[in-house]
Amino acid sequence: MSEEKELKTEELILEAAEKVFINKGFAATKTTEIAKEAGVTHAMLHYYFRTKENLFNIVFQNKVQLLANSFFSVVHQDKSFTEIIGSAIEHHFDFIKENPELGLFIINEINSNEKNSKIWSDIAVPIFSNAVSSIKQMIDTEVQKGTIRPIDPVDFVQTVVSLNIFPFISKPLFKNLRHVSDKEYEKFSEQQKKENIRLVLLMLKP
């Protein structure tokens, strides 16, 4: 088998594993399901990744890295404080919208296995600490200017993340309560994104 074909097969297996693990979780997933989803034999999956644990660890680490960077990738942009905050909220909201199951998947796997908690700490905490330090510097600068009130940067991030995640966690309840279609909910989510930016900027006012 050529190197290119081997890489493609690995990618197919990883893509299938992501889908099945996120949908069912580690404990309920069988490697035969992943092999079927990827369109490969079970023996081939074993050849590339040996065990379910090895395959899961790769998927979990990739998803932790992705989630950890979802809010902070725009923090270091050369823009005004208001523009950076607006861009960060919008970027994070869109990420959650595209990956609505990801947060719960990571939380559930951390709660079910201490080893996953260490992976989260090793990968996400340095990214988080770095970004919070940058946010603190921006907040301190704006507080000195008198443009915003003092606020703990960790509390600030937690508020933003909570505002952005809730519409997608509550989507089934909201759709059932209001009897809205997917298209109508899409419109609502775009309005909610703008509202979250407005609420956060309002919260920061002195």
C-alpha positions as a Markdown table, in Angstrom:
| # | Residue | x | y | z |
|---|---|---|---|---|
| 1 | Met | 0.0 | 0.0 | 0.0 |
| 2 | Ser | 1.3 | 3.4 | -1.0 |
| 3 | Glu | 2.1 | 6.0 | 1.7 |
| 4 | Glu | -0.6 | 8.3 | 0.3 |
| 5 | Lys | -3.2 | 5.6 | 0.5 |
| 6 | Glu | -2.1 | 4.7 | 4.0 |
| 7 | Leu | -2.5 | 8.3 | 5.1 |
| 8 | Lys | -6.0 | 8.5 | 3.5 |
| 9 | Thr | -7.0 | 5.3 | 5.3 |
| 10 | Glu | -5.8 | 6.7 | 8.7 |
| 11 | Glu | -7.8 | 9.9 | 8.0 |
| 12 | Leu | -10.9 | 7.9 | 7.2 |
| 13 | Ile | -10.6 | 5.9 | 10.4 |
| 14 | Leu | -10.0 | 9.0 | 12.5 |
| 15 | Glu | -13.0 | 10.9 | 10.9 |
| 16 | Ala | -15.2 | 7.9 | 11.6 |
| 17 | Ala | -13.8 | 7.5 | 15.2 |
| 18 | Glu | -14.6 | 11.2 | 15.9 |
| 19 | Lys | -18.1 | 10.8 | 14.7 |
| 20 | Val | -18.8 | 7.6 | 16.7 |
| 21 | Phe | -17.0 | 8.7 | 19.9 |
| 22 | Ile | -18.7 | 12.1 | 20.0 |
| 23 | Asn | -22.1 | 10.5 | 19.4 |
| 24 | Lys | -21.8 | 7.5 | 21.8 |
| 25 | Gly | -18.8 | 8.2 | 24.1 |
| 26 | Phe | -15.8 | 6.0 | 24.7 |
| 27 | Ala | -17.5 | 3.3 | 26.9 |
| 28 | Ala | -20.4 | 2.6 | 24.5 |
| 29 | Thr | -18.3 | 2.6 | 21.3 |
| 30 | Lys | -17.1 | -0.6 | 19.7 |
| 31 | Thr | -14.2 | -0.6 | 17.2 |
| 32 | Thr | -16.4 | -2.7 | 14.9 |
| 33 | Glu | -18.7 | 0.3 | 14.6 |
| 34 | Ile | -15.8 | 2.6 | 13.8 |
| 35 | Ala | -14.5 | 0.2 | 11.2 |
| 36 | Lys | -17.9 | 0.0 | 9.6 |
| 37 | Glu | -18.3 | 3.8 | 9.6 |
| 38 | Ala | -14.9 | 4.2 | 8.0 |
| 39 | Gly | -15.5 | 1.5 | 5.4 |
| 40 | Val | -12.5 | -0.6 | 6.4 |
| 41 | Thr | -12.1 | -4.0 | 8.0 |
| 42 | His | -11.7 | -4.4 | 11.7 |
| 43 | Ala | -8.3 | -5.9 | 11.1 |
| 44 | Met | -7.2 | -2.8 | 9.2 |
| 45 | Leu | -8.4 | -0.6 | 12.1 |
| 46 | His | -6.3 | -2.7 | 14.5 |
| 47 | Tyr | -3.3 | -2.5 | 12.2 |
| 48 | Tyr | -3.3 | 1.3 | 12.2 |
| 49 | Phe | -4.3 | 2.1 | 15.8 |
| 50 | Arg | -3.9 | -1.2 | 17.7 |
| 51 | Thr | -6.6 | -0.5 | 20.4 |
| 52 | Lys | -9.7 | 1.5 | 21.0 |
| 53 | Glu | -7.9 | 3.4 | 23.7 |
| 54 | Asn | -5.1 | 4.6 | 21.3 |
| 55 | Leu | -7.6 | 5.7 | 18.8 |
| 56 | Phe | -9.7 | 7.5 | 21.4 |
| 57 | Asn | -6.7 | 9.3 | 22.9 |
| 58 | Ile | -5.8 | 10.8 | 19.5 |
| 59 | Val | -9.4 | 11.9 | 18.9 |
| 60 | Phe | -9.8 | 13.3 | 22.4 |
| 61 | Gln | -6.5 | 15.2 | 22.3 |
| 62 | Asn | -7.4 | 16.7 | 19.0 |
| 63 | Lys | -10.8 | 17.8 | 20.2 |
| 64 | Val | -9.4 | 19.3 | 23.4 |
| 65 | Gln | -6.9 | 21.3 | 21.4 |
| 66 | Leu | -9.7 | 22.5 | 19.1 |
| 67 | Leu | -12.0 | 23.5 | 21.9 |
| 68 | Ala | -9.3 | 25.2 | 23.9 |
| 69 | Asn | -8.4 | 27.4 | 21.0 |
| 70 | Ser | -12.0 | 28.2 | 20.0 |
| 71 | Phe | -12.3 | 31.3 | 22.1 |
| 72 | Phe | -8.8 | 32.6 | 22.2 |
| 73 | Ser | -7.6 | 32.5 | 18.6 |
| 74 | Val | -8.6 | 36.1 | 18.0 |
| 75 | Val | -7.5 | 37.5 | 21.4 |
| 76 | His | -4.1 | 38.6 | 20.1 |
| 77 | Gln | -5.4 | 40.5 | 17.0 |
| 78 | Asp | -4.3 | 44.1 | 16.6 |
| 79 | Lys | -7.7 | 45.8 | 17.1 |
| 80 | Ser | -9.5 | 47.9 | 19.6 |
| 81 | Phe | -10.6 | 46.2 | 22.9 |
| 82 | Thr | -14.3 | 46.3 | 21.8 |
| 83 | Glu | -13.5 | 44.8 | 18.4 |
| 84 | Ile | -11.4 | 42.0 | 19.9 |
| 85 | Ile | -14.1 | 41.1 | 22.4 |
| 86 | Gly | -16.8 | 41.2 | 19.7 |
| 87 | Ser | -14.7 | 39.1 | 17.3 |
| 88 | Ala | -13.9 | 36.6 | 20.1 |
| 89 | Ile | -17.5 | 36.2 | 21.1 |
| 90 | Glu | -18.6 | 35.8 | 17.5 |
| 91 | His | -15.8 | 33.3 | 16.6 |
| 92 | His | -16.6 | 31.2 | 19.7 |
| 93 | Phe | -20.3 | 31.3 | 19.1 |
| 94 | Asp | -19.8 | 30.1 | 15.5 |
| 95 | Phe | -17.5 | 27.4 | 16.6 |
| 96 | Ile | -20.1 | 26.0 | 19.1 |
| 97 | Lys | -22.7 | 26.2 | 16.5 |
| 98 | Glu | -20.6 | 24.1 | 14.2 |
| 99 | Asn | -19.7 | 21.7 | 17.0 |
| 100 | Pro | -22.7 | 21.6 | 19.3 |
| 101 | Glu | -21.9 | 18.2 | 20.8 |
| 102 | Leu | -18.2 | 18.8 | 21.5 |
| 103 | Gly | -18.4 | 20.5 | 24.8 |
| 104 | Leu | -20.6 | 17.8 | 26.4 |
| 105 | Phe | -18.5 | 15.1 | 24.9 |
| 106 | Ile | -15.3 | 16.4 | 26.5 |
| 107 | Ile | -17.1 | 17.1 | 29.9 |
| 108 | Asn | -18.6 | 13.6 | 29.9 |
| 109 | Glu | -15.2 | 11.9 | 29.1 |
| 110 | Ile | -13.4 | 14.0 | 31.7 |
| 111 | Asn | -16.0 | 13.0 | 34.4 |
| 112 | Ser | -15.8 | 9.3 | 33.4 |
| 113 | Asn | -12.0 | 8.9 | 33.4 |
| 114 | Glu | -9.3 | 10.7 | 35.4 |
| 115 | Lys | -6.8 | 10.2 | 32.6 |
| 116 | Asn | -8.9 | 12.4 | 30.3 |
| 117 | Ser | -8.9 | 15.1 | 33.0 |
| 118 | Lys | -5.0 | 15.1 | 32.8 |
| 119 | Ile | -5.1 | 15.4 | 29.1 |
| 120 | Trp | -7.4 | 18.4 | 29.4 |
| 121 | Ser | -5.1 | 20.0 | 32.0 |
| 122 | Asp | -2.0 | 19.3 | 29.9 |
| 123 | Ile | -3.4 | 20.8 | 26.7 |
| 124 | Ala | -6.1 | 23.3 | 27.6 |
| 125 | Val | -4.8 | 24.9 | 30.8 |
| 126 | Pro | -1.7 | 26.4 | 29.2 |
| 127 | Ile | -3.7 | 27.8 | 26.3 |
| 128 | Phe | -6.3 | 29.1 | 28.8 |
| 129 | Ser | -3.7 | 30.6 | 31.1 |
| 130 | Asn | -1.9 | 32.3 | 28.2 |
| 131 | Ala | -5.1 | 33.9 | 26.8 |
| 132 | Val | -6.4 | 34.9 | 30.2 |
| 133 | Ser | -3.1 | 36.7 | 30.9 |
| 134 | Ser | -3.6 | 38.6 | 27.6 |
| 135 | Ile | -7.2 | 39.4 | 28.4 |
| 136 | Lys | -6.2 | 40.6 | 31.9 |
| 137 | Gln | -3.7 | 43.0 | 30.3 |
| 138 | Met | -6.4 | 44.4 | 28.0 |
| 139 | Ile | -8.9 | 44.7 | 30.8 |
| 140 | Asp | -6.4 | 46.5 | 33.1 |
| 141 | Thr | -5.6 | 48.9 | 30.3 |
| 142 | Glu | -9.3 | 49.7 | 29.7 |
| 143 | Val | -10.0 | 50.0 | 33.4 |
| 144 | Gln | -7.2 | 52.6 | 33.7 |
| 145 | Lys | -8.8 | 54.5 | 30.8 |
| 146 | Gly | -12.1 | 54.4 | 32.6 |
| 147 | Thr | -13.9 | 52.7 | 29.6 |
| 148 | Ile | -14.8 | 49.5 | 31.5 |
| 149 | Arg | -15.4 | 48.4 | 35.0 |
| 150 | Pro | -12.9 | 46.1 | 36.8 |
| 151 | Ile | -13.7 | 42.4 | 36.2 |
| 152 | Asp | -11.9 | 39.2 | 36.9 |
| 153 | Pro | -10.7 | 37.8 | 33.5 |
| 154 | Val | -11.7 | 34.2 | 34.4 |
| 155 | Asp | -15.2 | 35.3 | 35.4 |
| 156 | Phe | -15.4 | 37.2 | 32.1 |
| 157 | Val | -14.4 | 34.2 | 30.0 |
| 158 | Gln | -16.8 | 32.0 | 32.0 |
| 159 | Thr | -19.7 | 34.4 | 31.4 |
| 160 | Val | -19.0 | 34.5 | 27.6 |
| 161 | Val | -18.7 | 30.8 | 27.3 |
| 162 | Ser | -21.9 | 30.2 | 29.2 |
| 163 | Leu | -23.8 | 32.7 | 27.1 |
| 164 | Asn | -22.6 | 31.1 | 23.9 |
| 165 | Ile | -23.1 | 27.4 | 24.9 |
| 166 | Phe | -26.6 | 27.7 | 26.4 |
| 167 | Pro | -28.5 | 28.3 | 23.1 |
| 168 | Phe | -27.2 | 25.0 | 21.7 |
| 169 | Ile | -27.6 | 23.0 | 24.9 |
| 170 | Ser | -31.2 | 24.2 | 25.1 |
| 171 | Lys | -32.0 | 23.9 | 21.4 |
| 172 | Pro | -34.3 | 20.8 | 21.8 |
| 173 | Leu | -36.3 | 22.4 | 24.6 |
| 174 | Phe | -36.6 | 25.8 | 22.8 |
| 175 | Lys | -37.7 | 24.2 | 19.5 |
| 176 | Asn | -40.3 | 22.1 | 21.3 |
| 177 | Leu | -41.6 | 25.0 | 23.4 |
| 178 | Arg | -41.8 | 27.5 | 20.5 |
| 179 | His | -42.6 | 25.0 | 17.8 |
| 180 | Val | -39.9 | 26.5 | 15.5 |
| 181 | Ser | -38.3 | 24.9 | 12.4 |
| 182 | Asp | -34.5 | 24.4 | 12.0 |
| 183 | Lys | -34.6 | 27.4 | 9.6 |
| 184 | Glu | -36.3 | 29.6 | 12.2 |
| 185 | Tyr | -33.9 | 28.4 | 14.9 |
| 186 | Glu | -31.0 | 29.3 | 12.6 |
| 187 | Lys | -32.4 | 32.9 | 12.5 |
| 188 | Phe | -32.8 | 32.9 | 16.2 |
| 189 | Ser | -29.2 | 31.8 | 16.8 |
| 190 | Glu | -27.8 | 34.6 | 14.6 |
| 191 | Gln | -29.9 | 37.1 | 16.6 |
| 192 | Gln | -28.6 | 35.5 | 19.8 |
| 193 | Lys | -25.0 | 35.9 | 18.7 |
| 194 | Lys | -25.5 | 39.6 | 18.3 |
| 195 | Glu | -27.3 | 39.8 | 21.6 |
| 196 | Asn | -24.5 | 38.1 | 23.4 |
| 197 | Ile | -22.0 | 40.6 | 22.1 |
| 198 | Arg | -24.3 | 43.4 | 23.2 |
| 199 | Leu | -24.8 | 41.9 | 26.6 |
| 200 | Val | -21.1 | 41.4 | 27.3 |
| 201 | Leu | -20.1 | 44.9 | 26.2 |
| 202 | Leu | -23.0 | 46.3 | 28.3 |
| 203 | Met | -21.8 | 44.2 | 31.3 |
| 204 | Leu | -18.3 | 45.8 | 31.0 |
| 205 | Lys | -19.5 | 49.3 | 31.1 |
| 206 | Pro | -18.4 | 51.2 | 34.3 |
